[in-house]
Amino acid sequence: MLVFIHIKNIATYLDGIDIVFQDLFWSQIQIPKYHKTHKTKTMSFYTLCFFGAMALCGALKYREKLEADKSVADKNAPAATMVTEEQVAFQKIYLIVYVCAFFADWLKGPYVYALYQSYGYSEGQIATLFLVGFGASGISGPFVGAAADVFGRRRLCVAYFCIYICSALTKPINNFIILLIGRLLGGLGTSLLYTVFESWMVAEHNRRGYPQSLLDDTFAKSTLFNGLSAVCAGLIAQLGASMLGFVGPFMVALIPLSVGLVMATTYWRDDSDDRGSSDTTSSLNGEQNDDGNTGGGPGIAGAEVSEKTNGEEEPGIMSTIQDALKAMNADARIWFLGLAQALFEGAMYTFVFLWTPALCEGLTESEIKTVPYGLIFSTFMVMIMIGSSVFSVSLKIYDLETMPYAIHAIAAACCLFTVVVLGFSYGVFLSFVLFECMCGVFFPTYGSLRAIYIPEEQRSTIMNFFRVPLNLFVVIVLVNKHSFSNELTFGLCMSSHLVSLGLWHAFTLVNAKTKGSKSGAAYSVVQKDEIDQEGDFGDVEGGDAEL
């Protein structure tokens, strides 16, 4: 606490020096003193932070490029670290579609509330629209996840673009029921956005037998380009709103949605038949390994999935949900992983509603008007990109399973620091900057962990199961937003991160007992009576999965 008080005192002291300097300087030249205003100082601070973050991000990315070029040029490098042209092409086509999907989502974000407000709806009606969206996302999650696992992930990716296009087309219509339908579609699309694209990529990556190092790199680049697209989306959305009004960003979003739809339909492999041929694949790969286990699809060894026999009906949505629950109950690690992720993301989405009032706490009305929200948002997105570079560097030093400890601990510390320095906007901003960097590390870290520990056949279903507590967390905060103080809300977020830390520690304890897998683990399709009831889920290969 004394340290934070000293920080504030130092800031006050520096402001005093600045005032004295102004008096000395302006007394020598006859220029009006109002050129040096609070707005100028505020813009200078945030501008300096933005360009400093950009410089750091550029330096880290340049370093990554040099190392990547060195790896490609090294002919003596292990085969698992070599990247072929085919692998690069696969990564590029995935990232193009992925970025189009998220770019459209970023475009609409800043102007949803403003659009509803411009239509004359009350705060209660607007809150209802938002709650319907979050509720639709939470309720539909397990079902759309199961639909993706049954009917094919690419089909559901295509469905996302179609659903979001329909949702965008409802925005120009000033009718509450139509807008409500648009929010329902948006909530359904959000469930697809955060699960089916990743699920298709991981399944296709493993089907082609690519190394785990490339998968980690894909997740890191996904975070990088997602942050970059968010920065661009904020600027383009503002331009669209200035030209077409608040509905402009939604109309502009139709462009990336259409491009993504065409690219996914044209260049992505249709995986709808993969589920139906899973038993054939199992029989082809049914030879026993040296340890006596049969080879199978990617995921964690020994998790329970249903194996279809000849003459059995094709699995439906409900049976897929049941299979997913069985797989989750067969391996406690899936629960610990999913809940730790859900609590982190719940606090992260709560931060979306909190950062603006938290930065403005203690400021006067005139000072609030000088806060450059767009520049601050762009700085946050740059920090996410820096976080993706931190992930890439850290992965060469630490095990993947140890990184969540740092992520959750630092995120909790950021929330505590924010509570202490509320009212000192620069201190709050620096805390937020570090938290956004941790978000940039979180996304690729948990993406790689999901690829290893979640069974392939129910990947989308299981991932969507854990979006239910996430959406529940956000809805509870939204409903009580006006009765919760900023200190209390950030305290809840800190508690959420600490619980996530505890869940991850439980994960590592269970993982150690079950001889947990490393990168590229093989996932054995086994019958229920073949699972070791003492918690040993089978032997795990140390190398890449053999497909």
C-alpha positions in Angstrom: 0.0 0.0 0.0 2.8 2.4 0.9 4.3 1.8 -2.6 1.1 2.8 -4.3 0.8 5.9 -2.1 4.4 6.9 -3.1 3.5 6.4 -6.8 0.6 8.8 -6.4 2.9 11.3 -4.5 5.5 11.1 -7.2 2.9 11.7 -9.9 1.6 14.7 -8.0 5.2 16.0 -7.5 6.0 15.7 -11.2 2.8 17.6 -12.0 4.0 20.3 -9.7 7.3 20.4 -11.4 5.5 20.6 -14.8 3.5 23.6 -13.5 6.6 25.4 -12.4 8.3 24.7 -15.7 5.3 26.0 -17.6 5.4 29.2 -15.6 9.1 29.7 -16.3 8.7 28.8 -19.9 5.6 30.8 -20.8 6.9 33.9 -19.0 9.7 34.0 -21.6 7.5 33.8 -24.7 4.2 35.4 -25.4 2.1 32.4 -26.4 -1.2 31.7 -24.6 -0.8 29.2 -21.8 -3.9 27.2 -22.7 -1.9 25.2 -25.3 -0.6 23.1 -22.4 -3.9 21.7 -21.1 -5.0 18.5 -19.3 -6.1 17.1 -22.6 -2.7 17.5 -24.1 -1.0 15.8 -21.1 -3.5 13.0 -21.2 -3.1 12.4 -24.9 0.7 12.6 -24.5 0.7 9.8 -21.9 -1.6 7.5 -23.8 0.0 8.2 -27.1 3.4 7.5 -25.6 2.1 4.2 -24.2 0.6 3.2 -27.5 3.7 3.8 -29.6 5.9 2.2 -26.9 3.7 -0.9 -27.1 3.8 -0.8 -30.9 7.6 -0.6 -30.8 7.9 -3.5 -28.3 5.5 -5.6 -30.4 7.4 -4.9 -33.6 10.7 -5.8 -31.9 9.3 -9.1 -30.6 7.7 -10.0 -33.9 11.0 -9.2 -35.8 12.9 -11.5 -33.4 10.4 -14.3 -34.0 10.8 -13.8 -37.8 14.6 -14.1 -37.5 14.3 -17.3 -35.5 11.7 -18.7 -37.9 14.0 -18.0 -40.9 16.9 -19.5 -39.0 14.9 -22.7 -38.3 13.8 -23.0 -42.0 17.4 -22.6 -43.1 18.8 -25.1 -40.7 18.8 -28.4 -42.6 20.0 -30.3 -39.5 16.9 -29.3 -37.5 14.7 -32.1 -36.2 11.8 -33.1 -38.6 9.3 -32.1 -35.9 10.5 -28.5 -36.1 10.7 -28.2 -39.8 7.8 -26.3 -41.5 7.0 -27.3 -45.1 5.2 -25.2 -47.8 2.1 -27.4 -47.4 2.0 -26.6 -43.7 2.4 -22.9 -44.2 -0.4 -22.9 -46.9 -2.7 -24.8 -44.5 -2.0 -22.3 -41.7 -2.6 -19.3 -44.0 -5.9 -20.5 -45.4 -7.1 -21.2 -41.8 -6.0 -17.8 -40.5 -7.6 -15.9 -43.4 -11.0 -17.4 -42.6 -10.5 -17.1 -38.8 -9.5 -13.4 -39.0 -12.5 -12.7 -41.3 -14.8 -14.2 -38.7 -13.4 -12.3 -35.8 -12.9 -9.1 -37.7 -16.7 -9.0 -38.4 -17.3 -9.5 -34.7 -14.9 -6.7 -33.7 -16.6 -4.4 -36.2 -20.0 -4.6 -34.6 -18.9 -4.5 -30.9 -18.3 -0.8 -30.3 -21.6 0.4 -31.8 -24.2 -2.1 -30.6 -25.3 -0.1 -27.5 -25.1 3.2 -29.4 -27.3 1.9 -32.2 -30.0 0.7 -29.8 -29.8 4.0 -27.9 -30.2 5.9 -31.1 -33.4 4.0 -31.8 -34.8 5.4 -28.6 -34.9 2.3 -26.5 -34.6 2.6 -22.7 -31.7 1.2 -20.7 -34.0 -1.7 -19.5 -34.9 -2.6 -23.1 -31.2 -2.5 -24.1 -30.2 -4.6 -21.1 -32.9 -7.1 -22.2 -31.4 -7.3 -25.7 -27.9 -7.9 -24.3 -29.1 -10.5 -21.8 -31.0 -12.4 -24.6 -27.8 -12.5 -26.6 -25.7 -13.9 -23.7 -28.5 -16.3 -22.7 -28.9 -17.6 -26.3 -25.1 -18.2 -26.4 -25.1 -20.1 -23.1 -28.2 -22.2 -23.7 -27.4 -23.1 -27.3 -23.7 -23.8 -26.7 -23.8 -27.6 -26.0 -26.3 -28.2 -28.8 -24.4 -26.3 -31.5 -21.2 -28.0 -30.3 -22.8 -31.4 -30.7 -24.2 -30.4 -34.1 -20.7 -29.5 -35.2 -19.3 -32.9 -34.0 -22.1 -34.8 -35.7 -22.6 -32.9 -39.0 -19.1 -31.5 -39.5 -17.2 -28.5 -38.2 -16.8 -26.9 -41.6 -20.6 -26.9 -42.1 -21.0 -25.1 -38.8 -18.3 -22.6 -39.7 -20.2 -21.9 -42.9 -23.4 -21.6 -40.8 -21.7 -19.0 -38.6 -21.1 -16.7 -41.5 -24.7 -17.1 -42.7 -26.1 -16.6 -39.2 -24.0 -13.5 -38.6 -25.0 -12.0 -42.0 -28.7 -12.4 -41.0 -28.0 -10.9 -37.6 -26.3 -7.9 -39.2 -29.2 -7.4 -41.6 -31.6 -7.0 -38.7 -29.8 -3.9 -37.4 -31.1 -1.3 -39.8 -34.7 -2.2 -38.8 -36.0 -0.2 -35.8 -38.3 -2.9 -34.5 -37.7 -4.4 -31.1 -38.8 -7.9 -32.1 -36.6 -7.9 -35.2 -33.6 -6.6 -33.1 -34.4 -9.3 -30.5 -34.2 -11.9 -33.3 -30.9 -10.4 -34.3 -29.6 -10.8 -30.8 -30.7 -14.4 -30.7 -28.9 -15.0 -33.9 -25.8 -13.2 -32.6 -25.7 -15.3 -29.5 -26.0 -18.5 -31.5 -23.2 -17.2 -33.8 -21.0 -16.4 -30.9 -21.2 -20.0 -29.6 -20.0 -21.1 -33.1 -17.3 -18.5 -33.4 -15.4 -19.5 -30.3 -15.4 -23.2 -30.8 -16.0 -24.7 -34.3 -13.3 -22.8 -36.2 -10.7 -24.0 -33.7 -12.2 -27.5 -33.7 -12.0 -27.8 -37.5 -8.4 -26.6 -37.5 -7.2 -28.9 -34.8 -8.9 -32.0 -36.3 -7.5 -31.2 -39.8 -4.0 -30.5 -38.4 -4.0 -33.9 -36.6 -5.5 -35.7 -39.6 -2.6 -34.4 -41.8 0.0 -35.5 -39.1 1.5 -32.0 -38.6 3.8 -31.5 -35.6 2.6 -30.0 -32.3 5.0 -27.1 -32.8 3.1 -25.9 -35.8 -0.2 -26.1 -33.8 1.3 -23.9 -31.1 2.5 -21.5 -33.7 -1.0 -21.4 -35.3 -2.6 -20.5 -32.0 0.0 -17.8 -31.4 -0.6 -16.3 -34.8 -4.3 -16.5 -34.3 -4.0 -14.3 -31.2 -1.6 -12.0 -33.0 -3.8 -11.4 -36.1 -7.0 -11.3 -34.0 -5.5 -8.4 -32.0 -4.4 -6.7 -35.2 -7.8 -7.1 -36.7 -9.4 -5.6 -33.6 -7.2 -2.5 -33.9 -8.1 -2.1 -37.6 -11.8 -2.9 -36.9 -12.0 0.0 -34.4 -10.8 2.5 -36.9 -12.9 1.1 -39.8 -16.0 0.9 -37.6 -15.5 4.6 -36.7 -15.2 5.5 -40.4 -18.3 3.5 -41.2 -20.3 5.1 -38.4 -19.3 8.6 -39.6 -20.4 7.8 -43.2 -23.5 5.6 -42.6 -24.5 6.3 -39.0 -24.4 3.8 -36.2 -25.6 1.1 -38.5 -22.6 1.6 -40.7 -20.2 -0.9 -39.0 -22.8 -3.7 -39.3 -23.1 -3.1 -43.0 -19.3 -3.0 -43.4 -19.1 -6.3 -41.5 -21.0 -8.0 -44.4 -17.8 -7.7 -46.4 -15.5 -9.9 -44.2 -18.4 -12.2 -43.5 -19.0 -12.8 -47.2 -15.2 -13.2 -47.9 -14.9 -15.8 -45.0 -18.0 -17.6 -46.3 -16.5 -18.0 -49.8 -13.1 -18.9 -48.5 -14.3 -21.6 -46.1 -16.6 -23.1 -48.7 -14.0 -23.1 -51.4 -10.7 -24.0 -49.6 -11.6 -25.8 -46.4 -12.0 -29.6 -46.5 -15.5 -30.9 -45.7 -15.2 -33.1 -42.6 -18.8 -34.1 -42.4 -18.0 -37.7 -43.3 -15.2 -38.1 -40.8 -17.5 -39.0 -37.9 -19.1 -41.7 -40.0 -15.8 -43.3 -40.9 -14.3 -43.2 -37.4 -14.9 -46.9 -36.8 -13.2 -47.7 -40.1 -10.2 -45.5 -39.0 -10.1 -47.3 -35.7 -10.0 -50.7 -37.4 -7.2 -49.6 -39.8 -5.2 -48.2 -36.9 -6.2 -51.0 -34.6 -2.8 -52.6 -34.4 -1.4 -52.5 -30.9 1.5 -50.3 -30.0 4.5 -51.6 -28.0 2.6 -50.8 -24.8 -0.5 -52.7 -25.9 -2.7 -49.7 -26.6 -4.3 -49.1 -29.9 -3.7 -45.9 -31.9 -6.5 -43.5 -32.4 -7.3 -39.9 -33.0 -5.7 -37.0 -31.2 -6.6 -36.0 -27.7 -5.8 -37.2 -24.2 -5.1 -40.9 -23.8 -7.8 -43.0 -22.3 -10.7 -40.6 -22.3 -13.9 -42.4 -22.8 -15.7 -42.1 -26.1 -18.3 -44.3 -27.7 -17.1 -46.5 -30.4 -19.6 -47.2 -33.1 -20.0 -50.8 -34.3 -21.1 -52.1 -37.6 -24.9 -51.7 -38.1 -25.2 -49.1 -35.3 -27.1 -45.9 -36.2 -25.2 -42.7 -36.9 -24.8 -40.7 -33.6 -27.2 -37.8 -33.2 -26.9 -34.6 -31.2 -28.3 -36.0 -27.9 -26.1 -39.1 -28.1 -23.1 -36.9 -28.9 -23.9 -34.7 -25.8 -24.1 -37.9 -23.7 -20.7 -39.1 -25.1 -19.2 -35.8 -24.3 -20.4 -36.0 -20.7 -19.1 -39.5 -20.4 -15.7 -38.4 -21.7 -15.7 -35.5 -19.2 -16.6 -37.6 -16.3 -14.0 -40.2 -17.2 -11.2 -37.6 -17.0 -11.2 -35.0 -14.2 -8.6 -33.0 -16.1 -11.2 -31.9 -18.7 -13.3 -30.4 -15.9 -10.4 -28.6 -14.3 -9.2 -27.3 -17.6 -12.6 -26.2 -18.8 -13.6 -24.5 -15.6 -10.3 -22.7 -15.2 -10.8 -21.4 -18.7 -14.4 -20.4 -18.1 -13.7 -18.4 -14.9 -10.8 -16.6 -16.6 -12.9 -15.7 -19.6 -15.8 -14.7 -17.3 -13.6 -12.2 -15.6 -12.2 -11.1 -18.9 -15.6 -10.3 -20.4 -16.6 -8.5 -17.2 -13.5 -6.4 -17.7 -15.0 -5.3 -21.1 -17.8 -3.6 -19.1 -15.6 -2.2 -16.4 -12.5 -0.7 -18.0 -14.2 2.6 -19.1 -15.8 3.5 -15.7 -12.7 2.4 -13.9 -10.4 4.6 -15.9 -12.8 7.6 -15.4 -13.2 7.1 -11.6 -12.0 10.2 -9.8 -11.9 12.4 -12.9 -14.0 15.5 -13.4 -16.5 15.8 -16.3 -14.1 17.9 -18.3 -11.3 15.4 -17.7 -13.5 12.5 -18.7 -14.1 14.2 -22.1 -10.4 14.2 -22.8 -9.9 10.4 -22.3 -8.9 8.9 -25.7 -10.9 5.7 -25.5 -10.1 4.6 -29.1 -6.4 5.0 -28.5 -6.6 3.1 -25.2 -8.6 0.3 -26.8 -5.9 0.1 -29.6 -3.2 -0.1 -26.9 -5.0 -3.0 -25.3 -5.1 -4.9 -28.6 -1.4 -4.3 -29.2 -0.7 -5.8 -25.7 -2.7 -8.9 -26.7 -0.3 -9.2 -29.7 2.6 -8.8 -27.4 1.2 -11.5 -25.2 1.2 -13.9 -28.2 4.9 -13.2 -28.6 5.5 -13.8 -24.9 3.7 -17.2 -25.3 6.1 -18.1 -28.2 9.2 -17.2 -26.2 8.0 -18.8 -22.9 7.1 -22.1 -24.6 10.8 -22.5 -25.4 11.7 -22.2 -21.7 8.8 -23.6 -19.8 6.4 -26.5 -20.1 3.0 -25.7 -21.5 1.3 -27.0 -18.4 3.2 -24.6 -16.1 2.2 -21.4 -18.0 -1.4 -21.1 -16.6 0.1 -20.7 -13.1 1.7 -17.4 -14.2 -1.3 -16.3 -16.3 -3.9 -16.7 -13.4 -1.6 -15.3 -10.7 -0.6 -12.2 -12.6 -4.3 -11.6 -13.7 -5.4 -11.8 -10.0 -2.5 -9.4 -9.1 -3.7 -7.0 -11.8 -7.3 -7.0 -10.3 -5.9 -6.4 -6.8 -3.7 -3.5 -8.0 -6.6 -2.0 -9.8 -8.7 -2.0 -6.6 -5.8 -0.3 -4.7 -5.2 2.5 -7.3 -8.8 3.2 -8.4 -9.0 7.0 -8.7 -5.5 7.2 -10.2 -6.3 6.7 -13.9 -2.7 6.2 -15.1 -2.1 3.5 -12.5 -5.4 1.8 -13.5 -4.4 2.0 -17.1 -1.0 0.3 -16.5 -2.7 -2.5 -14.6 -5.1 -3.0 -17.5 -2.2 -3.1 -20.0 -0.6 -5.9 -18.1 -3.9 -7.8 -17.9 -4.4 -7.5 -21.6 -0.9 -8.9 -22.1 -1.9 -11.9 -20.0 -5.0 -12.3 -22.2 -2.6 -12.5 -25.2 -0.7 -15.3 -23.4 -3.9 -17.0 -22.3 -5.5 -17.6 -25.7 -2.7 -19.6 -27.3 -1.9 -21.4 -24.1 -5.3 -22.7 -23.5 -5.8 -23.3 -27.2 -2.8 -25.7 -27.2 -4.0 -27.3 -23.9 -7.5 -27.9 -25.4 -5.9 -29.5 -28.5 -4.0 -32.0 -26.2 -6.5 -32.8 -23.5 -10.0 -32.7 -25.1 -11.1 -35.8 -27.0 -11.3 -35.2 -30.7 -14.8 -36.7 -31.4 -16.5 -34.4 -28.9 -14.2 -31.4 -29.1 -16.8 -28.8 -30.1 -19.4 -30.2 -27.7 -17.1 -30.2 -24.7 -15.7 -26.7 -25.5 -19.3 -25.3 -25.7 -20.2 -27.0 -22.4 -17.8 -24.7 -20.6 -19.3 -21.6 -22.3 -22.4 -22.1 -20.1 -20.7 -21.1 -16.8 -18.9 -18.3 -18.7 -22.1 -16.8 -19.9 -23.7 -17.3 -16.5 -20.9 -15.3 -14.9 -21.3 -12.4 -17.4 -25.1 -12.4 -17.0 -24.9 -12.2 -13.2 -22.5 -9.3 -13.4 -24.7 -7.5 -16.0 -27.8 -7.9 -13.9 -26.1 -6.5 -10.8 -23.8 -4.0 -12.6 -25.6 -0.9 -11.2 -25.5 -2.2 -7.6 -21.9 -3.4 -7.6 -19.1 -0.9 -7.0 -16.0 -1.0 -9.1 -14.0 -2.2 -6.1 -16.4 -5.1 -5.4 -16.6 -6.1 -9.1 -12.8 -6.2 -9.5 -12.6 -8.1 -6.2 -15.0 -10.7 -7.7 -12.8 -10.9 -10.8 -9.7 -11.4 -8.6 -11.5 -14.2 -6.8 -12.4 -15.7 -10.1 -8.7 -15.7 -11.2 -7.6 -17.2 -7.8 -10.2 -20.0 -8.2 -8.9 -20.6 -11.7 -5.4 -20.9 -10.2 -6.6 -23.4 -7.7 -8.4 -25.4 -10.4 -5.2 -25.5 -12.5 -3.2 -26.7 -9.5 -5.7 -29.5 -9.2 -5.3 -30.2 -12.9 -1.5 -30.6 -12.5 -1.9 -32.9 -9.5 -4.3 -35.2 -11.3 -2.1 -35.0 -14.4 1.0 -36.1 -12.5 -0.9 -39.1 -11.1 -2.1 -40.1 -14.5 1.3 -39.7 -16.2 -0.1 -36.8 -18.2 0.6 -36.3 -21.8 3.0 -33.9 -23.5 2.6 -32.1 -26.8 1.1 -34.2 -29.6 -0.3 -37.0 -27.4 -2.1 -39.9 -29.0 -5.7 -40.6 -27.9 -6.8 -44.2 -27.6 -10.4 -45.1 -28.5 -11.2 -47.6 -25.7 -14.2 -49.3 -24.4 -15.5 -48.5 -20.9 -14.3 -51.7 -19.3 -10.8 -51.2 -20.6 -10.3 -47.9 -18.7 -8.1 -48.2 -15.7 -10.5 -47.5 -12.8 -7.5 -46.3 -10.6 -7.2 -43.2 -12.7 -4.4 -44.3 -15.2 -5.9 -43.3 -18.5 -3.4 -45.3 -20.6 0.1 -44.7 -21.8 0.8 -41.5 -23.7 3.2 -41.2 -26.5 5.8 -38.5 -26.1 6.0 -37.7 -29.8 3.5 -36.5 -32.4 0.2 -38.5 -32.8 0.4 -41.0 -35.5 -2.6 -40.7 -37.8 
